[in-house]
């Protein structure tokens, strides 16, 4: 007689239930014949094979999502550049209306991506972290503490806790160069 217990594996925040056969202690001690021992081992092997396939598939899906998010970053960058450039023009009701429409689309896309785990890093005013930042310029600034991020040239992103892209930043320096 086989008893089934549930094991739970968590992959990409999604639990996957797997059942495994568990033999009672009395049955194991009773001296199973060779055929029942081989049957039990084959069933155990099949269970492990299925579990391995499920974990590999889940890992592959996570990598596909990671790659998709990487390919979407230039789209987000394009929105940010377009909005920044549009704000530099003089006030015009037609342009203002157009910018609001583009901004609305950008924020809806950004909110959707945040719901699946993509977050932009907000680094201005924080100390530089070379694990998260690529320093593209050191700039003298008496108004900022040394080694503090003054400006972002390209936003960095994190997807589900993994660094997707480093931020390109301008860092304050207390020396004139």
Secondary structure, DSSP 8 states (H G I E B T S, - for coil): -EEEEEEEEEETTEEEEEEEEEE-HHHHHT---HHHHHHHHHHHHHHHHHHHHHHHHHHHHHHHHHHHHHHHHHHHHHHHHHHHHHTTS---HHHHHHHHHHHHHHHHHHHHHHHTTEEE---TTSB--TTTEEEEEEEE-TTS-TTBEEEEEE--EEETTEEEE-EEEEEEESS--
